[in-house]
Amino acid sequence: MEWLEVIVNGLMLGGLYGLFGLGLALVFGVMRVVNLSHGEFIVLAAYGGVFLASMLPQVPPLLFVIPVAGAAFVVGYALQALLVSRAVRSGDPLTPLMMTFGIAVILRNLMAEFFGADPRALDGGAFTSAGISVFGLRIGLYPAFVLALAILIFGVLQWVFRHTEFGRIVRATSDNPQVVRLMGVEPRRVFNIVMGLSLAFAAVAGLLLALRTSFTPFSGAERLLVAFEVVILGGLGSFWGALIGGMALGVAQLLGQKFDPNAGALYAHLLFFVVLMLRPSGLAGGKP
């Protein structure tokens, strides 16, 4: 029963990991761009939640997800319109890669300058520490909420891309930007919206992270690594694959820590390596 509880908690941790990788999977699946600043934007959103909590202490921290995600969408839209799109037009795939790497370095140092290097966290109150017993298993309410929210977000996004006009436009733009231009669609605007959505999802993950554990300005690299592993483990361009990959990493990490308390995330990284060797395409693949 104790090991089963570890597996259940790993699945719930995987919901957060899946959200780490969702924005990265979205941008790569649609635009074929790897955003190396993704982890820093996750941490920046966490700091945004801490800042709002200091300004509005009476407001439940979970409500900050709305303004933080909205601000992240605007930043992502502007980032794509002003910087990334120009780097992509250069024709060299290394140009956007290096540009987003530079943005990551700048953001990391700016966060250290303005917020300091001390660990921060959001106090979610009793909700983040409460739990219930289900068939003898101790289940945390907050991790269960995060997993449910992750499944909801993944499901809604999948439905939007499969069954709405906007989703069809995005998929068509991803397939052939030149052809959709003949149909009256401006590919640059579509890509701007996609990058905005990507950072909005990163912001949601960042706020949820701040309510779960502490972070510093230098936590972005670790979050980016998890996001990469989630996306590649699940399959490049697959939304549900990213969620499954996140759950697999979460279970592997907690099982490894149960077996070896000093292991940290070692066993999650080993799982990623083994799956990559046996199935380079990941657990699932394809476009959104």
C-alpha positions in Angstrom: 0.0 0.0 0.0 2.9 2.3 0.8 4.4 1.8 -2.7 0.9 2.4 -4.3 0.7 5.7 -2.5 4.1 6.7 -3.9 2.9 5.9 -7.4 -0.3 7.9 -7.0 1.6 10.9 -5.7 4.0 10.5 -8.6 1.1 10.7 -11.1 -0.1 13.8 -9.4 3.4 15.3 -9.6 3.4 14.4 -13.2 0.5 16.7 -13.8 2.7 19.7 -12.9 5.5 18.3 -15.0 3.2 17.9 -17.9 2.2 21.6 -17.6 5.9 22.5 -17.6 6.2 20.9 -21.1 2.9 21.9 -22.6 4.0 25.4 -23.8 7.3 23.9 -25.2 5.4 21.2 -27.0 3.0 23.8 -28.4 5.7 26.0 -29.9 7.7 23.2 -31.3 4.7 21.4 -32.7 3.4 24.5 -34.5 6.4 26.6 -35.2 9.4 24.1 -35.0 11.1 26.5 -32.6 12.8 25.4 -29.4 12.4 28.1 -26.7 15.4 27.9 -24.4 13.9 30.7 -22.2 10.9 28.6 -21.3 12.1 27.7 -17.9 12.9 31.3 -17.0 9.4 32.4 -17.9 8.0 29.7 -15.6 10.1 31.1 -12.7 9.3 34.7 -13.7 5.6 33.8 -13.4 6.2 32.3 -10.0 7.8 35.6 -8.9 4.8 37.4 -10.4 2.6 35.5 -8.1 4.8 36.3 -5.1 4.7 40.0 -6.0 0.9 40.0 -6.3 0.6 38.2 -3.0 2.6 40.9 -1.3 0.4 43.6 -2.8 -2.9 41.8 -2.3 -2.5 39.6 0.8 -6.2 39.1 1.2 -6.7 37.5 -2.2 -6.3 33.7 -2.5 -3.0 33.0 -4.4 -4.7 30.7 -6.9 -6.6 33.6 -8.3 -3.4 35.2 -9.4 -3.2 32.7 -12.2 -5.6 34.9 -14.2 -3.6 38.1 -14.3 -0.2 36.3 -14.4 -1.3 34.2 -17.4 -2.8 37.2 -19.1 0.4 39.2 -18.7 2.5 36.2 -19.9 0.3 35.9 -23.1 1.0 39.6 -23.9 4.7 39.1 -23.3 4.8 36.0 -25.5 2.9 37.7 -28.3 5.4 40.6 -28.2 8.3 38.3 -27.9 7.4 36.4 -31.1 6.4 39.5 -33.0 9.5 41.6 -32.2 12.3 39.1 -31.8 11.7 35.4 -32.5 10.0 35.9 -35.8 13.0 37.9 -37.1 15.3 35.2 -35.9 13.3 32.6 -37.7 13.3 34.6 -40.9 17.1 34.4 -41.0 16.7 30.8 -42.2 19.3 29.5 -39.7 17.7 27.2 -37.1 20.5 28.1 -34.6 19.5 31.8 -34.7 16.2 31.5 -32.7 17.9 28.9 -30.5 20.7 31.3 -29.5 18.3 34.2 -29.2 16.1 32.4 -26.7 19.2 31.3 -24.8 20.3 34.9 -24.6 16.8 35.9 -23.3 17.1 33.1 -20.7 20.4 34.5 -19.4 19.1 38.0 -19.3 15.9 37.0 -17.4 17.8 34.9 -14.9 20.1 37.8 -14.0 17.3 40.3 -13.9 15.4 38.1 -11.5 18.4 37.8 -9.3 18.9 41.5 -9.4 15.4 42.5 -8.5 14.3 39.6 -6.2 17.6 38.4 -4.8 18.8 34.8 -4.7 16.9 33.7 -1.6 14.3 30.9 -2.1 10.7 32.2 -2.4 7.4 30.4 -2.3 3.7 31.2 -2.2 1.7 30.4 0.9 -1.5 28.6 -0.3 -2.9 28.2 3.2 -4.5 25.0 4.4 -5.5 23.9 0.9 -1.9 23.2 -0.1 -1.2 21.1 3.0 -4.6 19.3 3.4 -5.2 15.7 2.4 -7.8 13.0 2.4 -7.7 9.2 2.8 -9.0 7.2 -0.1 -9.0 3.4 0.4 -6.2 3.8 2.9 -4.1 6.1 0.6 -3.2 9.5 1.8 -4.0 11.9 -1.1 -3.0 15.6 -1.0 -5.8 17.9 -2.1 -3.5 20.4 -3.9 -1.6 17.8 -5.9 -4.9 16.2 -6.9 -6.2 19.6 -7.9 -3.1 20.3 -10.0 -3.5 16.9 -11.8 -7.2 17.6 -12.5 -6.4 21.1 -13.8 -3.6 19.7 -16.0 -6.0 17.1 -17.5 -8.6 19.8 -18.1 -6.1 22.1 -19.8 -4.7 19.4 -22.0 -8.2 18.2 -22.9 -9.5 21.7 -23.7 -6.5 22.5 -25.8 -6.7 19.2 -27.7 -10.4 19.9 -28.4 -9.7 23.4 -29.6 -7.0 22.2 -32.0 -9.2 19.4 -33.4 -12.7 20.9 -33.5 -12.5 24.7 -33.9 -11.8 27.0 -36.7 -8.9 28.5 -34.8 -7.4 25.1 -34.3 -7.7 24.3 -38.0 -6.0 27.6 -38.9 -3.1 26.9 -36.6 -2.6 23.4 -37.9 -2.8 24.6 -41.5 -0.4 27.4 -40.8 2.0 24.9 -39.2 1.8 22.6 -42.3 2.2 25.4 -44.9 2.4 29.1 -44.0 2.5 30.1 -47.7 -0.7 28.4 -48.7 -2.7 29.7 -45.8 -1.6 33.2 -46.7 -3.5 32.7 -50.0 -6.6 32.0 -47.9 -6.4 35.4 -46.1 -4.5 34.1 -43.0 -1.5 36.0 -41.7 0.9 33.4 -40.5 2.9 35.8 -38.3 -0.2 36.7 -36.3 -1.0 33.0 -35.8 2.5 32.3 -34.6 2.3 35.4 -32.3 -0.8 33.9 -30.7 0.8 30.5 -30.3 3.8 31.9 -28.5 1.5 33.9 -26.3 -0.4 30.8 -25.4 2.8 29.0 -24.8 4.0 31.5 -22.2 0.5 31.7 -20.7 0.7 27.9 -20.0 4.2 28.4 -18.6 2.8 31.0 -16.3 0.1 28.7 -15.0 2.8 26.1 -14.3 5.0 28.7 -12.6 2.2 29.8 -10.2 1.3 26.2 -9.4 5.0 25.5 -8.8 5.3 28.5 -6.4 2.4 27.0 -4.3 4.1 23.6 -4.2 7.7 24.3 -3.5 10.3 27.0 -3.2 12.3 28.5 -6.1 15.1 30.9 -6.9 16.0 32.9 -10.0 18.3 30.0 -11.0 15.5 27.4 -11.0 14.6 27.9 -14.6 17.3 25.5 -16.0 15.9 22.7 -13.9 12.4 23.4 -15.1 13.5 23.6 -18.7 15.2 20.2 -18.4 12.0 18.7 -17.0 10.0 20.3 -19.8 12.4 19.0 -22.5 12.3 15.5 -21.0 8.5 15.6 -20.9 8.1 16.7 -24.5 10.7 14.3 -25.9 9.5 11.4 -23.7 5.9 11.9 -24.7 6.7 12.5 -28.4 7.5 15.8 -30.1 4.3 17.7 -31.0 1.9 15.5 -29.0 -0.1 17.2 -26.3 -1.4 14.0 -24.5 2.1 12.5 -25.0 3.5 15.4 -22.9 1.0 14.7 -20.1 1.8 11.0 -20.2 5.5 11.8 -20.2 5.1 14.1 -17.2 3.3 11.4 -15.3 6.0 8.9 -16.2 8.7 11.2 -14.9 6.8 12.0 -11.7 6.3 8.3 -10.9 9.9 7.5 -11.7 11.2 10.3 -9.5 9.2 9.4 -6.4 9.8 5.7 -6.8 13.5 6.4 -7.1 13.4 8.6 -4.0 11.5 5.9 -2.1 14.1 3.3 -3.1 17.1 5.7 -2.6 16.4 8.9 -0.7 19.5 10.5 -2.0 18.6 9.9 -5.6 16.7 13.1 -6.2 15.5 13.2 -9.9 18.1 10.6 -11.0 15.7 7.9 -11.8 13.5 10.2 -13.8 16.4 11.2 -15.9 17.4 7.5 -16.3 13.8 6.7 -17.5 14.1 9.5 -20.0 17.4 8.1 -21.3 16.1 4.5 -21.5 13.0 5.5 -23.4 15.0 7.7 -25.7 17.3 4.8 -26.5 14.5 2.3 -27.1 12.0 4.6 -28.7 13.5 7.8 -30.1 10.1 9.1 -31.3 8.7 9.0 -27.7 5.6 7.4 -26.4 3.4 9.3 -28.9 4.1 11.7 -31.7 2.6 13.9 -34.4 1.2 17.4 -34.6 -1.4 19.0 -32.4 
